[in-house]
Amino acid sequence: MKLLRHGKKGHEKPALLDAQGRARDLSSLIGDITPTTLAPASLAALASIDPARLPVIEPGALAVPWAGMGKFIAIGLNYADHAAESNMPIPKEPVVFTKATSCAVGSHHPVVLPQGSVKTDWEVELGVVIGTRARYVPEADALKHVAGYCVVNDVSEREFQLERGSQWDKGKGCDTFGPIGPWLVTADEVGDPQNLAMWLEVNGHRYQNGSTKTMIFGVATLVSYLSRFMTLEPGDCITTGTPPGVGMGIKPAPVFLKPGDVMRLGIDKLGEQRQVVHAWNPELIDS
């Protein structure tokens, strides 16, 4: 099942995609897609509904596919070849940082460069959405706590991240730096999360080609690991790292985003995103 939200900020409406890829309105059944919706029983109830009973709609602007994200947790250097292009050692344990939940936007929302940005970069990543509370979860049971998966663009300002102190967070959480979607695909429809091809293009040039097969730490490992350090709650999102091909790793000279650039990215079974890059404009952030 593919779940989505659409409409103006603060007035989003829930929908699902039918087998033909048409959006079907869920507003008569649920007010919104919330952490409660992501519980196994709630997802099963939605999956039991015949989409033909629901009205076909033309969705407006796509929003983050669920409301109420409590934590936006990120994993760094989770592909060995990306660690190499970043001139960093392969981690012995997952590298954990956070993206501000305020940076999360829909899959086609403009990406706005923050004031003073000189090295904004792209990262296609698999997002993992928690459906049931996870605390000290064994790896063998970890995937039972996953409601579904989504595409994430972990947009990153490298100067803010790497050259202005030791904390990555300030280069990762700028407004619009977390496009998510276009939809949340439930775990049963995705199957094995470690067998998904992923890609990203800027202005039609493909920079990233990868697969979740080459993660250093797989989804089950990450959910189990994180649950030792924090309680994972329904609606939390874990973005799991990127394959090689980011701008700062391009030889002989890095390539960074500039106003007018167009990013396209996608992951098998999870859909595609498209973002246009803009210079600082607070009106675009809240659009």
C-alpha positions in Angstrom: 0.0 0.0 0.0 1.2 3.5 -0.9 0.1 6.3 1.4 0.4 10.0 0.7 -0.7 13.4 1.9 -1.3 16.4 -0.3 -2.5 20.0 -0.2 -1.4 23.3 1.3 0.7 23.3 4.5 -1.5 22.9 7.5 -4.4 21.6 5.4 -3.0 18.3 4.1 -5.4 15.5 3.1 -4.7 11.8 3.2 -4.8 9.5 0.2 -3.6 6.2 -1.2 -2.6 5.0 -4.6 -4.6 2.3 -6.3 -3.1 -0.4 -8.5 -3.3 1.9 -11.5 -1.4 4.6 -9.8 -4.4 6.8 -9.2 -4.8 8.8 -6.0 -7.8 7.8 -3.9 -9.1 10.1 -1.2 -9.1 8.8 2.3 -10.6 11.8 4.0 -14.0 10.0 4.6 -12.1 7.4 6.6 -9.3 9.1 8.4 -8.6 12.8 9.2 -4.9 12.4 8.4 -2.0 9.9 8.2 -0.6 10.0 11.7 1.7 7.8 13.9 -1.5 6.0 15.1 -2.3 5.2 11.4 1.1 3.5 11.1 0.3 0.8 13.7 -0.1 -2.7 12.2 -3.8 -3.0 13.0 -4.6 0.4 11.4 -2.5 -0.3 8.3 -4.3 -3.7 8.0 -7.7 -2.0 8.2 -6.8 0.5 5.4 -5.3 -2.4 3.3 -8.6 -4.2 3.6 -10.6 -1.4 1.9 -11.4 -1.8 -1.8 -9.8 1.4 -3.4 -12.7 1.4 -5.9 -14.9 2.6 -3.1 -12.9 5.7 -2.7 -13.1 8.8 -5.0 -10.3 9.4 -7.4 -8.7 12.8 -6.9 -6.1 14.9 -8.6 -3.7 15.5 -5.7 -2.3 18.9 -4.9 1.2 19.6 -3.8 2.7 16.5 -2.2 3.5 16.8 1.5 5.5 14.5 3.8 3.5 11.3 3.6 2.7 11.2 7.3 2.2 13.8 10.0 3.7 13.9 13.5 7.3 12.9 12.9 8.9 13.0 16.3 12.5 12.2 15.4 14.4 12.5 12.1 17.4 10.3 12.7 20.2 9.9 10.1 23.1 7.5 9.6 26.3 8.7 8.1 29.0 6.8 6.1 26.8 3.7 5.7 28.2 2.7 2.3 31.9 1.8 2.2 32.5 3.5 -1.2 30.9 6.7 0.0 33.1 6.7 3.1 36.1 6.4 0.8 35.0 9.3 -1.4 34.5 11.4 1.7 38.1 10.5 2.9 36.7 9.0 6.1 37.3 5.6 7.6 34.7 2.9 7.4 32.8 3.1 10.7 32.9 0.2 13.2 29.5 1.3 14.5 26.8 3.3 12.9 27.4 7.1 12.7 24.3 8.7 14.1 23.2 12.3 13.8 19.9 14.1 13.6 18.1 16.2 11.0 15.8 18.8 12.4 12.1 17.7 11.8 11.5 21.3 10.6 13.6 20.5 7.5 11.2 17.8 6.3 9.2 18.8 3.2 7.3 17.0 0.4 9.1 15.2 -2.4 8.7 18.0 -5.0 9.1 21.0 -2.7 11.7 23.6 -3.6 15.1 23.2 -2.0 16.2 26.6 -0.7 19.8 27.4 -0.1 20.5 28.8 3.3 22.1 32.2 3.7 25.9 31.9 3.3 25.7 28.5 1.6 28.6 27.6 -0.6 28.7 23.8 -0.6 25.2 22.4 -0.6 25.1 18.8 -1.7 22.7 15.9 -2.5 22.3 12.4 -1.0 19.7 9.9 -2.1 18.8 7.6 0.8 16.3 4.9 2.0 14.0 6.2 4.7 12.7 3.8 7.3 9.4 4.8 9.1 8.7 3.3 12.5 5.2 1.8 13.1 5.5 0.5 16.7 7.5 1.5 19.6 11.0 0.0 19.7 13.2 -0.2 22.8 16.2 -2.6 23.1 14.9 -4.6 20.2 16.8 -7.7 19.1 18.0 -7.5 15.5 15.9 -10.6 14.6 12.7 -8.7 15.6 13.7 -5.2 14.4 11.8 -5.2 11.0 8.5 -6.0 12.9 8.7 -2.4 14.1 8.9 -0.9 10.6 5.7 0.5 9.1 7.2 1.3 5.7 9.8 2.9 3.6 10.3 6.1 1.6 12.8 8.1 -0.5 14.7 10.7 1.3 17.1 13.4 -0.1 19.5 14.1 2.7 20.5 17.6 1.4 23.6 18.7 3.2 25.6 22.0 3.4 29.2 20.6 3.6 30.9 23.7 4.9 28.3 24.0 7.7 28.7 20.2 8.3 32.4 19.7 8.2 34.2 23.0 8.5 32.4 24.8 11.2 32.9 22.6 14.3 32.5 18.9 15.0 28.7 18.6 14.9 27.1 17.5 11.6 23.6 18.5 12.5 23.9 22.2 11.5 24.7 21.2 7.9 21.9 18.7 7.7 18.8 20.4 9.2 18.4 23.6 7.3 14.9 24.4 6.1 13.9 22.2 3.1 16.9 19.9 3.5 14.8 16.8 4.0 12.5 16.1 1.0 10.5 12.9 1.8 8.2 10.8 -0.4 6.4 11.0 -2.7 4.7 8.4 -0.6 5.2 5.9 2.2 5.2 2.3 0.9 4.2 -0.2 3.5 6.8 -2.8 4.5 4.7 -5.8 3.1 4.8 -4.2 -0.4 8.5 -3.5 -0.3 9.8 -6.9 0.9 13.5 -7.0 1.4 14.8 -3.5 2.1 18.4 -4.7 1.3 17.6 -5.2 -2.4 16.6 -1.8 -3.7 18.3 0.1 -6.5 18.7 3.9 -6.0 19.8 6.8 -8.1 20.1 10.6 -8.3 20.5 13.1 -11.2 21.3 16.8 -11.2 20.3 18.7 -14.4 19.9 15.3 -16.2 23.4 14.0 -15.3 23.4 10.9 -13.2 25.7 11.2 -10.3 24.5 8.4 -8.0 23.8 4.8 -8.9 23.7 2.4 -6.0 21.8 -0.3 -4.1 20.8 -0.9 -0.5 22.6 -4.2 -1.0 25.9 -2.5 -0.2 24.9 -0.9 3.1 27.5 -1.5 5.8 24.7 -1.7 8.4 21.3 -3.0 7.2 17.9 -1.7 8.2 17.4 -4.4 10.9 20.8 -3.7 12.4 20.1 0.0 12.5 16.7 -0.2 14.1 18.1 -2.6 16.7 21.2 -0.4 17.3 19.3 2.9 17.6 16.7 1.3 20.0 19.5 0.8 22.5 20.2 4.6 22.7 16.7 6.0 22.3 13.1 4.8 22.2 11.9 4.7 18.6 8.3 5.9 18.4 5.7 5.5 15.6 6.3 8.2 13.0 10.0 8.4 13.6 12.1 8.4 10.4 15.5 6.9 10.0 17.4 7.9 6.9 20.0 5.2 6.3 23.0 6.7 4.4 23.9 7.3 0.7 25.9 5.5 -1.9 28.8 7.2 -3.7 28.4 10.0 -6.2 27.8 13.0 -3.9 29.0 16.4 -5.1 31.9 16.8 -2.6 33.4 13.5 -3.8 33.6 14.4 -7.5 37.1 14.5 -9.0 39.0 16.6 -10.0 36.8 19.3 -8.5 33.7 19.0 -6.3 30.3 20.0 -7.7 27.8 21.8 -5.5 24.2 22.9 -6.0 23.3 26.4 -7.3 20.0 28.2 -7.9 18.2 26.8 -10.9 19.6 23.2 -10.6 17.1 20.4 -10.8 17.5 17.2 -8.8 15.7 14.0 -9.7 16.1 10.9 -7.5 14.4 7.6 -6.9 14.5 4.2 -5.3 12.9 1.0 -6.7 9.3 0.4 -5.5 9.3 3.8 -3.6 8.8 6.3 -6.4 10.7 9.4 -7.5 11.4 12.9 -6.3 12.1 16.2 -8.1 13.4 19.4 -6.6 14.4 22.8 -8.1 17.1 24.6 -6.1 16.5 28.2 -5.2 18.5 31.0 -3.6 17.5 32.1 -0.1 13.8 32.9 -0.1 11.8 32.4 3.1 8.5 32.6 1.2 9.4 29.4 -0.7 10.2 27.6 2.6 6.7 28.0 3.9 4.9 27.4 0.6 
